Amino acid sequence: MKKIFTLILMISCLRATAQDPQLSNYFNNPLQLNPALTGQIPNHSTRIQVGSRDQWRSVLNSGAFITSFIAFDKRFCAPIEGDYWAIGANVLGDQRGDFPLQRLDAFLSGTYMKRLADNSNFQTYLGVGLEGGAIHHRLGKNDFSFDEQFDNPQAAGETFDQYNFTVLDYGVGLSFYIANKEQTNLGFNIGAAIKHLGEPEYQFFAADDGSDARLKRRYVVHAGLAIPIRGDQMGLSLKSVFMDQQPYTQLINQIDLIFGKRENSIFTIGAGLRLTKGFDGIASDALIISTSLTLSQFLISISYDTNISTLHPASSSIGALELSLGIVFGREDCKIVYCPGM
């Protein structure tokens, strides 16, 4: 069962339209979500984040899908008071199956945030972000084996045209947020991004009909709203991420309870639902349970997906475990307010 399941996934990746690696809590790696989120760091100027996601282990065991990332971004004050610009770097690695199919993304991003309004209670910002980098794909050719394999693996038709290749890629994004100056939990943000603008080539061998496979553009819209319930001691966070990368679409809606003061320590616990739309129409994919703890400059976040898709009998409803760690540091001198709705 494991080999059949893995082979089906591999064939779909090689012959069909490629898809980006999957995360449940994209806000733990905002640079992967939208380059315009570069530099939106609460109370500090520099941020480092690492994380990993483990999926399909109940079906594939050692061939589980593993996605890991490390991200860095830093904010700088602009000559215009209240404005800022930021730079970032994001590296993401993804491995699928026993064969394995591997992918490595390495991107640099930059953003400029313009303060649109500043009154006694709120600040309003609009930002534009750009990203550029490279994506490396690799197929573990030495890991393939079949029951009726030819003795001569170099025989015609027994090799791919290439077992690894690298393509350049780029994307753009926008971000808008309104934040409260009094450091309460009230805030709102919305953003949009287009990833893979050039739709880079994705194929290990040439198709007989001369067609080529492409990494389709990924369209992203995300929003967050934080509402105070008991002053700055308790709040409610509502977040949504919509992504379309043909032929698939997904929507993640999440609600979190926030406890504690943002400048000291924060504890959150929440739940989310991921819906997907593919060849079989709209369906529920996963129920997401998450929690996070922020202690001064340090953040730890854990989320778990319960598989509620049509594959739940094969996976025993076991989905994915996702863990991320972060640290923020550096003085905040730009006289800006960061939106807590993220």
Residue frames relative to the residue before (quaternion, step in Angstrom):
aa qw qx qy qz dx dy dz
M 1.0000 0.0000 0.0000 0.0000 0.00 0.00 0.00
K 0.6583 0.5238 -0.3198 0.4360 3.57 0.92 -0.91
K 0.6823 0.4896 -0.2942 0.4563 3.60 0.91 -0.95
I 0.6398 0.5208 -0.3249 0.4624 3.58 1.01 -0.82
F 0.6590 0.5150 -0.3030 0.4567 3.58 0.92 -0.94
T 0.6664 0.4993 -0.2978 0.4668 3.57 0.95 -0.91
L 0.6543 0.5219 -0.3172 0.4459 3.57 0.93 -0.89
I 0.6263 0.5323 -0.3337 0.4615 3.59 1.00 -0.79
L 0.6644 0.4991 -0.3015 0.4675 3.57 0.93 -0.89
M 0.6571 0.5193 -0.3106 0.4496 3.56 0.98 -0.87
I 0.6569 0.5122 -0.3159 0.4541 3.58 0.88 -0.92
S 0.6504 0.5134 -0.3212 0.4585 3.57 0.96 -0.84
C 0.6594 0.5056 -0.3155 0.4582 3.60 1.03 -0.73
L 0.7041 0.4840 -0.2738 0.4415 3.58 0.99 -0.83
R 0.7900 0.3500 -0.1667 0.4750 3.56 0.90 -0.88
A 0.7376 0.4009 -0.2316 0.4915 3.58 1.07 -0.63
T 0.7188 -0.4074 0.3233 0.4614 3.54 -1.31 -0.11
A 0.4245 -0.7225 0.4887 0.2430 3.58 -0.81 1.01
Q 0.2156 -0.7659 0.5952 0.1128 3.54 -1.20 0.61
D 0.5333 -0.6278 0.4640 0.3257 3.56 -1.20 0.57
P 0.6192 -0.5227 0.4178 0.4109 3.61 -1.21 0.37
Q 0.4214 -0.7299 0.5026 0.1926 3.53 -1.16 0.77
L 0.0043 -0.7442 0.6677 0.0178 3.56 -1.14 0.80
S 0.3978 -0.6984 0.5358 0.2587 3.56 -1.25 0.42
N 0.7760 0.2161 -0.1209 0.5801 3.58 0.97 -0.85
Y 0.1592 -0.8335 0.5250 0.0651 3.56 0.18 1.30
F 0.6170 0.5687 -0.3599 0.4079 3.61 1.10 -0.51
N 0.5748 0.5433 -0.3971 0.4655 3.60 1.26 -0.03
N 0.7445 0.1689 -0.1648 0.6245 3.57 1.33 -0.06
P 0.0916 -0.8645 0.4909 0.0569 3.60 0.59 1.16
L 0.6025 0.5694 -0.3708 0.4187 3.61 1.09 -0.58
Q 0.6286 0.5213 -0.3283 0.4747 3.59 1.15 -0.57
L 0.6629 0.5108 -0.2937 0.4618 3.56 1.16 -0.63
N 0.7982 -0.1090 0.1683 0.5680 3.57 0.76 -1.08
P 0.4127 -0.7279 0.4790 0.2654 3.65 -0.61 1.02
A 0.6017 0.5759 -0.3601 0.4203 3.61 1.17 -0.46
L 0.6025 0.5438 -0.3638 0.4571 3.62 1.26 -0.12
T 0.3979 0.7086 -0.4810 0.3291 3.60 1.25 0.05
G 0.8294 0.2332 -0.1822 0.4738 3.57 -0.86 0.98
Q 0.5451 0.5753 -0.4317 0.4307 3.62 1.18 0.02
I 0.1584 0.8094 -0.5190 0.2245 3.50 0.31 1.42
P 0.3941 -0.7491 0.4737 0.2429 3.63 -0.61 1.02
N 0.8953 0.0118 -0.0417 0.4433 3.54 -0.93 1.10
H 0.7581 0.2798 -0.1816 0.5604 3.63 1.21 -0.01
S 0.4988 -0.6851 0.4582 0.2680 3.56 -1.29 0.15
T 0.7761 0.2770 -0.1393 0.5492 3.61 1.21 -0.36
R 0.0385 -0.8062 0.5900 -0.0210 3.57 -1.04 0.82
I 0.0593 -0.7496 0.6584 0.0330 3.53 -1.17 0.79
Q 0.0074 -0.8037 0.5938 -0.0382 3.57 -0.88 1.00
V 0.0290 -0.7621 0.6464 0.0232 3.56 -1.11 0.75
G 0.0880 0.8096 -0.5759 0.0717 3.56 -1.12 0.58
S 0.1034 -0.7813 0.6129 0.0574 3.54 -1.30 0.33
R 0.1439 -0.7716 0.6172 0.0550 3.54 -1.19 0.74
D 0.1196 -0.7839 0.6085 0.0281 3.57 -0.91 1.00
Q 0.0508 0.8269 -0.5499 0.1062 3.59 -0.56 1.20
W 0.8334 0.2161 -0.1986 0.4683 3.56 -1.24 0.72
R 0.3258 0.7641 -0.5090 0.2258 3.63 1.11 0.42
S 0.6191 0.5552 -0.3568 0.4255 3.62 1.02 -0.62
V 0.7080 0.4096 -0.2525 0.5168 3.60 1.21 -0.44
L 0.8108 0.3191 -0.1228 0.4750 3.56 0.83 -1.06
N 0.3015 -0.7713 0.5067 0.2395 3.62 1.24 -0.22
S 0.8465 -0.0056 0.0180 0.5320 3.61 -0.59 -1.10
G 0.6640 0.5007 -0.3047 0.4644 3.59 1.22 -0.29
A 0.2718 0.7957 -0.5037 0.1983 3.58 1.21 0.37
F 0.5005 -0.6133 0.5154 0.3283 3.55 -1.25 0.50
I 0.0241 -0.7999 0.5990 -0.0277 3.59 -0.73 1.07
T 0.0343 -0.7852 0.6178 -0.0226 3.55 -0.81 1.08
S 0.0095 0.8025 -0.5942 0.0531 3.60 -0.76 1.07
F 0.0371 -0.8097 0.5857 0.0091 3.56 -1.14 0.58
I 0.0710 -0.7302 0.6728 0.0952 3.50 -1.41 0.32
A 0.0237 -0.8155 0.5764 -0.0469 3.57 -0.84 1.00
F 0.0712 -0.7759 0.6267 0.0124 3.54 -1.18 0.72
D 0.1350 0.7769 -0.6130 0.0491 3.57 -1.03 0.74
K 0.1164 -0.7886 0.6036 0.0147 3.53 -1.22 0.69
R 0.2734 -0.7739 0.5593 0.1159 3.54 -0.99 0.97
F 0.1157 -0.7760 0.6185 0.0433 3.57 -1.16 0.77
C 0.4984 -0.6442 0.4896 0.3112 3.56 -1.10 0.69
A 0.3474 -0.7234 0.5613 0.2026 3.56 -1.04 0.84
P 0.6587 -0.5121 0.3621 0.4156 3.62 -1.21 0.35
I 0.6689 0.4420 -0.2935 0.5207 3.58 1.13 -0.61
E 0.4677 -0.7061 0.4494 0.2841 3.59 -0.63 1.11
G 0.7712 0.3148 -0.2645 0.4859 3.54 -0.91 0.99
D 0.6542 0.4689 -0.3162 0.5022 3.59 1.19 -0.46
Y 0.0090 -0.7888 0.6125 0.0511 3.57 -1.26 0.28
W 0.1906 -0.7388 0.6281 0.1528 3.51 -1.33 0.31
A 0.1260 -0.8079 0.5752 0.0219 3.56 -1.15 0.57
I 0.1836 -0.7479 0.6263 0.1212 3.52 -1.28 0.50
G 0.0179 -0.8113 0.5843 -0.0067 3.56 -1.18 0.52
A 0.1693 -0.7472 0.6320 0.1162 3.52 -1.36 0.30
N 0.0399 -0.8063 0.5892 -0.0327 3.54 -0.94 0.93
V 0.0323 -0.7822 0.6221 -0.0103 3.58 -0.79 1.05
L 0.0107 -0.8010 0.5967 -0.0479 3.57 -0.78 1.08
G 0.0984 -0.7913 0.6024 0.0352 3.55 -0.92 0.98
D 0.0633 -0.8031 0.5923 -0.0151 3.54 -1.01 0.87
Q 0.0196 -0.7935 0.6079 -0.0209 3.57 -0.91 0.97
R 0.0640 -0.8197 0.5686 -0.0251 3.57 -0.80 1.06
G 0.8696 0.1336 -0.1104 0.4623 3.52 -0.82 1.05
D 0.6476 -0.5343 0.3960 0.3718 3.54 -1.38 0.15
F 0.5439 0.6820 -0.3969 0.2855 3.62 1.11 -0.49
P 0.3489 0.7262 -0.0336 -0.5915 1.94 1.53 -1.92
L 0.4088 -0.6235 0.5823 0.3241 3.53 -1.38 0.06
Q 0.0510 -0.8345 0.5476 -0.0354 3.58 -0.51 1.20
R 0.0578 -0.7806 0.6223 0.0091 3.53 -1.18 0.68
L 0.0539 -0.7794 0.6241 0.0142 3.56 -1.07 0.83
D 0.1200 -0.7818 0.6111 0.0316 3.56 -0.74 1.15
A 0.0187 0.7764 -0.6295 0.0225 3.60 -0.95 0.89
F 0.0733 0.8255 -0.5470 0.1183 3.58 -0.46 1.23
L 0.2220 -0.6989 0.6599 0.1635 3.50 -1.35 0.53
S 0.0749 -0.8034 0.5903 0.0232 3.57 -1.04 0.76
G 0.0537 -0.7808 0.6215 0.0348 3.52 -1.27 0.47
T 0.0359 -0.8049 0.5924 0.0001 3.56 -1.10 0.67
Y 0.1568 -0.7377 0.6427 0.1344 3.53 -1.29 0.43
M 0.1584 -0.7891 0.5907 0.0577 3.55 -0.81 1.09
K 0.1619 -0.7966 0.5808 0.0435 3.55 -0.75 1.14
R 0.3334 -0.7300 0.5576 0.2123 3.58 -0.78 1.00
L 0.2508 -0.8030 0.5301 0.1064 3.55 -0.64 1.18
A 0.8073 0.0025 0.0442 0.5884 3.58 1.01 -0.79
D 0.0160 -0.7800 0.6252 -0.0184 3.55 -1.15 0.68
N 0.1094 0.7853 -0.6019 0.0948 3.56 -0.49 1.22
S 0.7812 -0.3712 0.2233 0.4496 3.57 -1.26 -0.14
N 0.7784 0.3474 -0.1768 0.4922 3.60 1.11 -0.54
F 0.8340 0.1657 -0.0294 0.5254 3.58 0.92 -0.88
Q 0.1692 -0.7086 0.6643 0.1671 3.47 -1.44 0.30
T 0.1794 -0.7785 0.5969 0.0740 3.54 -1.13 0.79
Y 0.0689 -0.8190 0.5693 -0.0202 3.57 -0.84 1.04
L 0.0799 -0.7470 0.6569 0.0639 3.51 -1.28 0.61
G 0.0219 -0.8295 0.5572 -0.0306 3.56 -0.78 1.01
V 0.1912 -0.7463 0.6252 0.1249 3.52 -1.28 0.52
G 0.0859 -0.8191 0.5672 0.0102 3.56 -0.92 0.91
L 0.1509 -0.7644 0.6218 0.0789 3.53 -1.21 0.63
E 0.0450 -0.7848 0.6167 0.0413 3.57 -1.17 0.55
G 0.0336 0.7823 -0.6216 0.0211 3.52 -1.21 0.58
G 0.2363 0.7788 -0.5549 0.1724 3.54 -1.05 0.70
A 0.4927 -0.6406 0.5056 0.3020 3.53 -1.23 -0.54
I 0.1970 -0.7438 0.6283 0.1153 3.52 -1.27 0.61
H 0.1354 -0.7899 0.5963 0.0454 3.57 -0.78 1.08
H 0.1275 -0.7805 0.6104 0.0438 3.57 -0.88 1.02
R 0.0012 0.7960 -0.6047 0.0262 3.56 -1.01 0.82
L 0.1654 -0.7598 0.6236 0.0811 3.53 -1.09 0.85
G 0.3907 -0.7486 0.4892 0.2182 3.58 -0.72 1.10
K 0.1930 -0.8463 0.4850 0.1062 3.58 0.29 1.29
N 0.6668 0.5137 -0.3167 0.4372 3.62 1.02 -0.65
D 0.6449 0.5501 -0.3133 0.4282 3.59 1.24 -0.22
F 0.5463 0.6139 -0.4057 0.4001 3.61 1.24 -0.08
S 0.1642 0.7555 -0.6284 0.0864 3.58 -1.06 0.76
F 0.0904 -0.7927 0.6027 0.0102 3.55 -1.10 0.84
D 0.6286 -0.5700 0.3756 0.3726 3.58 -1.15 0.58
E 0.7799 0.2610 -0.1400 0.5514 3.61 1.06 -0.70
Q 0.1874 0.8202 -0.5174 0.1562 3.55 1.01 0.84
F 0.5007 -0.6440 0.4880 0.3103 3.60 -1.05 0.80
D 0.5532 -0.6088 0.4509 0.3465 3.58 -1.16 0.59
N 0.7416 0.3419 -0.1960 0.5429 3.56 1.13 -0.66
P 0.2199 -0.8210 0.5096 0.1336 3.61 -0.09 1.21
Q 0.6366 0.5248 -0.3398 0.4515 3.61 1.23 -0.22
A 0.4032 0.7214 -0.4756 0.3013 3.58 1.25 0.06
A 0.6510 -0.5337 0.3677 0.3952 3.54 -1.18 0.61
G 0.8013 0.2691 -0.2198 0.4871 3.55 -0.95 0.94
E 0.6460 0.5359 -0.3210 0.4388 3.60 1.27 -0.09
T 0.7158 0.3786 -0.2476 0.5320 3.59 1.26 0.05
F 0.4523 -0.6275 0.5535 0.3087 3.53 -1.30 0.44
D 0.6234 -0.5313 0.4093 0.4019 3.55 -1.28 0.29
Q 0.7844 -0.0743 0.0642 0.6125 3.57 1.11 -0.67
Y 0.3277 -0.7625 0.5308 0.1716 3.54 -1.08 0.79
N 0.7822 0.0582 -0.0948 0.6130 3.58 1.26 -0.04
F 0.0597 0.7795 -0.6213 0.0523 3.54 -1.18 0.61
T 0.2532 -0.7538 0.5938 0.1231 3.55 -1.29 0.51
V 0.0719 -0.7888 0.6103 0.0143 3.55 -0.99 0.91
L 0.4334 -0.6649 0.5431 0.2740 3.54 -1.21 0.58
D 0.0462 -0.8062 0.5892 -0.0277 3.55 -1.11 0.71
Y 0.0121 -0.7968 0.6041 -0.0045 3.58 -1.21 0.47
G 0.0410 -0.8007 0.5977 0.0037 3.55 -1.28 0.42
V 0.2678 -0.7463 0.5907 0.1498 3.57 -1.34 0.23
G 0.0140 -0.8113 0.5844 0.0117 3.56 -1.24 0.37
L 0.2152 -0.7396 0.6230 0.1361 3.54 -1.35 0.38
S 0.0449 -0.7895 0.6119 0.0146 3.57 -1.17 0.62
F 0.0249 -0.7800 0.6251 -0.0161 3.56 -1.01 0.89
Y 0.1352 0.8045 -0.5745 0.0663 3.57 -0.90 0.83
I 0.2280 -0.7201 0.6422 0.1304 3.49 -1.37 0.55
A 0.0177 -0.8265 0.5614 -0.0376 3.59 -0.72 1.04
N 0.4500 -0.6886 0.5140 0.2432 3.53 -1.19 0.71
K 0.4534 -0.7196 0.4622 0.2509 3.61 -0.83 0.97
E 0.6654 0.5395 -0.3098 0.4126 3.58 1.11 -0.56
Q 0.4948 -0.7030 0.4062 0.3098 3.61 1.26 0.33
T 0.3667 0.6789 -0.5429 0.3314 3.56 1.07 0.66
N 0.6402 -0.5460 0.3756 0.3885 3.59 -1.24 -0.03
L 0.4823 0.6854 -0.4355 0.3286 3.62 1.25 0.11
G 0.3570 0.7217 -0.5414 0.2421 3.57 -0.81 0.97
F 0.1373 -0.7772 0.6102 0.0694 3.53 -1.29 0.44
N 0.0435 0.7885 -0.6132 0.0199 3.56 -1.06 0.75
I 0.0023 -0.7644 0.6448 0.0057 3.51 -1.26 0.56
G 0.0384 0.8106 -0.5819 0.0538 3.55 -1.04 0.71
A 0.1262 -0.7676 0.6233 0.0802 3.52 -1.34 0.28
A 0.0209 -0.7962 0.6045 -0.0139 3.55 -1.13 0.67
I 0.1758 -0.7235 0.6521 0.1428 3.52 -1.35 0.42
K 0.1433 -0.7905 0.5941 0.0404 3.56 -0.59 1.20
H 0.8217 0.2065 -0.1753 0.5014 3.58 -1.25 0.55
L 0.0316 0.8486 -0.5265 0.0421 3.56 0.83 0.98
G 0.7307 0.4269 -0.2396 0.4759 3.58 1.01 -0.76
E 0.2992 -0.7776 0.4941 0.2486 3.59 1.34 -0.05
P 0.0638 -0.8526 0.5178 0.0302 3.61 0.55 1.16
E 0.6153 -0.5775 0.4063 0.3505 3.53 -1.22 0.64
Y 0.0142 -0.7857 0.6182 -0.0152 3.56 -1.09 0.77
Q 0.4765 0.6443 -0.4961 0.3342 3.58 -0.17 1.25
F 0.3469 -0.7395 0.5497 0.1752 3.52 -1.09 0.88
F 0.7903 0.0702 -0.0654 0.6052 3.58 1.22 -0.27
A 0.5381 -0.6427 0.4467 0.3129 3.55 -1.18 0.65
A 0.4490 -0.6857 0.5088 0.2633 3.55 -0.99 0.89
D 0.6021 -0.5936 0.4054 0.3475 3.58 -1.12 0.69
D 0.7193 0.4446 -0.2569 0.4678 3.58 1.05 -0.69
G 0.5755 -0.6300 0.3602 0.3771 3.57 1.29 0.15
S 0.4996 0.6496 -0.4315 0.3772 3.61 1.25 -0.03
D 0.2427 -0.7653 0.5752 0.1569 3.54 -1.23 0.39
A 0.4091 -0.6893 0.5448 0.2464 3.54 -1.26 0.53
R 0.1338 -0.8010 0.5828 0.0297 3.54 -1.03 0.84
L 0.4212 -0.6295 0.5794 0.3010 3.53 -1.26 0.52
K 0.3241 -0.8043 0.4682 0.1696 3.54 -0.17 1.32
R 0.6130 -0.5447 0.4243 0.3841 3.55 -1.22 0.51
R 0.2132 -0.7516 0.6103 0.1310 3.54 -1.09 0.77
Y 0.1774 -0.7829 0.5930 0.0622 3.56 -0.65 1.19
V 0.0791 -0.8177 0.5695 -0.0268 3.55 -0.74 1.12
V 0.0306 0.7417 -0.6700 0.0068 3.54 -1.11 0.84
H 0.0409 0.8095 -0.5829 0.0577 3.60 -0.77 0.99
A 0.0336 -0.7943 0.6065 -0.0096 3.55 -1.16 0.64
G 0.0408 -0.7913 0.6099 0.0153 3.55 -1.20 0.60
L 0.0495 -0.7824 0.6208 0.0024 3.55 -1.06 0.81
A 0.0875 -0.7861 0.6112 0.0288 3.56 -0.81 1.04
I 0.1029 -0.8120 0.5744 -0.0090 3.57 -0.77 1.11
P 0.3608 -0.7279 0.5302 0.2427 3.63 -0.72 0.94
I 0.2239 -0.7671 0.5884 0.1234 3.55 -1.04 0.82
R 0.7934 0.0331 0.0146 0.6076 3.57 0.99 -0.87
G 0.7594 -0.3387 0.1810 0.5253 3.55 0.39 1.27
D 0.7369 -0.3452 0.2879 0.5050 3.55 -0.87 -1.02
Q 0.5227 0.6505 -0.4001 0.3788 3.59 1.25 0.37
M 0.8066 0.0554 0.0095 0.5884 3.59 1.12 -0.58
G 0.0587 0.8099 -0.5798 0.0665 3.55 -1.02 0.79
L 0.3428 -0.7047 0.5839 0.2120 3.51 -1.38 0.14
S 0.1200 -0.7962 0.5917 0.0389 3.57 -0.89 0.98
L 0.0945 -0.7731 0.6268 0.0242 3.55 -0.91 1.03
K 0.0192 0.8134 -0.5777 0.0650 3.59 -0.74 1.07
S 0.0236 -0.7811 0.6239 0.0037 3.54 -1.14 0.73
V 0.0518 -0.7613 0.6456 0.0291 3.54 -1.16 0.74
F 0.0686 -0.7775 0.6251 0.0117 3.56 -0.79 1.09
M 0.0184 0.8024 -0.5945 0.0483 3.57 -0.86 0.98
D 0.0624 -0.7758 0.6277 0.0152 3.53 -1.03 0.87
Q 0.1429 0.7414 -0.6410 0.1380 3.54 -0.74 1.15
Q 0.3525 -0.8002 0.4388 0.2069 3.53 0.05 1.32
P 0.5789 -0.1760 -0.7936 -0.0645 1.44 -2.03 1.52
Y 0.6181 0.5700 -0.3342 0.4258 3.64 1.20 0.29
T 0.1087 -0.7597 0.6395 0.0467 3.51 -1.25 0.67
Q 0.0059 -0.8044 0.5939 0.0117 3.57 -1.06 0.68
L 0.1316 -0.7605 0.6329 0.0614 3.53 -1.26 0.61
I 0.0817 -0.7790 0.6213 0.0229 3.56 -0.85 1.05
N 0.0488 -0.7744 0.6308 -0.0024 3.57 -0.78 1.10
Q 0.0130 0.8170 -0.5734 0.0599 3.57 -0.82 1.00
I 0.1142 -0.7638 0.6325 0.0596 3.53 -1.17 0.72
D 0.0569 -0.8060 0.5890 -0.0157 3.58 -0.90 1.01
L 0.2982 -0.6863 0.6282 0.2130 3.52 -1.23 0.60
I 0.1906 -0.7876 0.5823 0.0653 3.57 -0.90 1.02
F 0.0507 -0.7929 0.6072 -0.0050 3.56 -0.86 1.01
G 0.7557 0.3928 -0.2919 0.4351 3.57 -1.03 0.83
K 0.5617 -0.5951 0.4664 0.3359 3.53 -1.36 0.20
R 0.5316 -0.6787 0.4078 0.3009 3.54 -0.86 1.00
E 0.6990 0.4674 -0.2962 0.4530 3.63 0.99 -0.66
N 0.7139 0.4029 -0.2583 0.5112 3.62 1.23 -0.16
S 0.7475 -0.2856 0.2388 0.5502 3.58 0.17 -1.25
I 0.1036 -0.7844 0.6111 0.0232 3.54 -1.13 0.76
F 0.0797 -0.7587 0.6451 0.0432 3.51 -1.11 0.83
T 0.0340 -0.8009 0.5978 0.0074 3.58 -0.89 0.91
I 0.0040 -0.7570 0.6531 0.0199 3.52 -1.24 0.55
G 0.1536 0.8196 -0.5341 0.1395 3.56 -0.85 0.88
A 0.2816 -0.7328 0.5956 0.1703 3.50 -1.38 -0.03
G 0.0691 -0.8004 0.5952 0.0184 3.53 -1.19 0.62
L 0.2484 -0.7432 0.6025 0.1517 3.54 -1.32 0.27
R 0.1735 -0.7719 0.6046 0.0922 3.55 -0.91 0.97
L 0.1163 -0.7716 0.6245 0.0320 3.54 -0.84 1.11
T 0.1076 -0.7984 0.5903 0.0510 3.58 -1.03 0.74
K 0.1440 -0.7516 0.6363 0.0973 3.52 -1.29 0.50
G 0.1089 0.7987 -0.5793 0.1206 3.56 -0.65 1.13
F 0.8208 -0.1958 0.1615 0.5117 3.53 -1.10 -0.71
D 0.7374 0.4133 -0.2243 0.4849 3.59 1.11 -0.68
G 0.6461 -0.5247 0.3253 0.4488 3.59 1.22 0.29
I 0.7132 -0.4302 0.3393 0.4372 3.56 -1.32 -0.32
A 0.0991 0.7937 -0.5911 0.1040 3.57 -0.91 0.95
S 0.4981 -0.6053 0.5233 0.3341 3.56 -1.28 0.43
D 0.2326 -0.8103 0.5294 0.0949 3.55 -0.83 1.02
A 0.8125 -0.1289 0.1340 0.5525 3.60 0.77 -0.98
L 0.2885 -0.6852 0.6381 0.2002 3.50 -1.30 0.57
I 0.1767 -0.8231 0.5383 0.0388 3.57 -0.62 1.18
I 0.0922 -0.7633 0.6387 0.0293 3.57 -0.84 1.07
S 0.0386 0.8268 -0.5562 0.0747 3.59 -0.74 1.01
T 0.0118 -0.7661 0.6424 0.0180 3.51 -1.31 0.47
S 0.0386 -0.7957 0.6043 0.0130 3.57 -1.15 0.57
L 0.1354 -0.7675 0.6227 0.0689 3.53 -1.25 0.54
T 0.0913 -0.7757 0.6241 0.0210 3.54 -0.84 1.08
L 0.0298 -0.7813 0.6229 -0.0277 3.55 -0.76 1.12
S 0.8062 -0.1790 0.0646 0.5602 3.55 -0.22 1.32
Q 0.8468 -0.1154 0.1125 0.5070 3.61 -0.40 -1.22
F 0.6917 0.4956 -0.2625 0.4549 3.60 1.23 -0.25
L 0.1036 -0.7868 0.6079 0.0262 3.54 -1.12 0.82
I 0.0043 -0.7528 0.6581 0.0157 3.54 -1.09 0.81
S 0.0227 -0.8092 0.5856 -0.0429 3.56 -0.85 0.99
I 0.0527 -0.7841 0.6184 -0.0034 3.56 -0.99 0.91
S 0.0425 0.7786 -0.6258 0.0184 3.56 -1.01 0.82
Y 0.1436 -0.7840 0.6017 0.0521 3.54 -1.18 0.66
D 0.2522 -0.7645 0.5801 0.1241 3.55 -0.92 0.99
T 0.1707 -0.7330 0.6486 0.1136 3.55 -0.97 0.91
N 0.3706 -0.7592 0.4959 0.2008 3.57 -0.56 1.18
I 0.0121 0.7987 -0.6003 0.0400 3.58 -0.66 1.12
S 0.4176 0.6983 -0.4703 0.3418 3.58 1.26 0.43
T 0.7120 -0.4275 0.3261 0.4517 3.58 -1.30 -0.11
L 0.6245 0.5380 -0.3351 0.4564 3.61 1.27 -0.23
H 0.4268 0.7444 -0.4511 0.2453 3.61 1.22 -0.07
P 0.6024 0.5372 -0.4071 0.4276 3.71 0.97 -0.44
A 0.6768 0.4908 -0.2999 0.4594 3.62 0.96 -0.82
S 0.7474 0.3908 -0.2116 0.4938 3.58 1.05 -0.76
S 0.3915 -0.7184 0.4738 0.3258 3.61 1.31 -0.05
S 0.6197 -0.5813 0.3005 0.4333 3.56 1.19 0.74
I 0.4823 0.6453 -0.4475 0.3884 3.59 1.28 0.19
G 0.1809 -0.8221 0.5356 0.0677 3.57 -0.69 1.07
A 0.7353 -0.3692 0.3191 0.4703 3.56 -0.40 -1.25
L 0.2427 -0.7256 0.6263 0.1491 3.52 -1.25 0.62
E 0.0506 -0.8089 0.5851 -0.0281 3.56 -0.78 1.06
L 0.0334 -0.7960 0.6031 -0.0391 3.57 -0.84 1.05
S 0.0452 0.7920 -0.6081 0.0280 3.58 -0.99 0.82
L 0.1539 -0.7607 0.6275 0.0623 3.52 -1.22 0.71
G 0.0063 0.8171 -0.5761 0.0216 3.55 -1.04 0.71
I 0.0869 -0.7649 0.6346 0.0687 3.52 -1.28 0.46
V 0.1137 -0.7703 0.6244 0.0619 3.57 -1.04 0.82
F 0.0903 0.7842 -0.6073 0.0893 3.56 -1.08 0.74
G 0.5901 0.5660 -0.4356 0.3763 3.56 -1.31 0.13
R 0.5232 -0.6602 0.4492 0.2977 3.55 -1.05 0.81
E 0.3114 -0.7182 0.5946 0.1834 3.51 -1.20 0.70
D 0.0363 0.8451 -0.5266 0.0846 3.59 -0.29 1.31
C 0.5599 0.6664 -0.3633 0.3325 3.59 1.24 -0.09
K 0.3867 -0.7446 0.4667 0.2796 3.61 1.26 0.01
I 0.4556 0.6549 -0.4682 0.3799 3.54 0.92 0.97
V 0.3124 -0.7105 0.5955 0.2071 3.52 -1.33 0.28
Y 0.2879 -0.7696 0.5492 0.1524 3.56 -0.79 1.01
C 0.4727 -0.6933 0.4713 0.2715 3.56 -0.92 0.93
P 0.2902 -0.7878 0.5153 0.1723 3.66 -0.63 1.00
G 0.4827 0.6922 -0.4326 0.3173 3.61 1.18 0.11
M 0.5155 0.6523 -0.4140 0.3707 3.58 1.27 -0.05
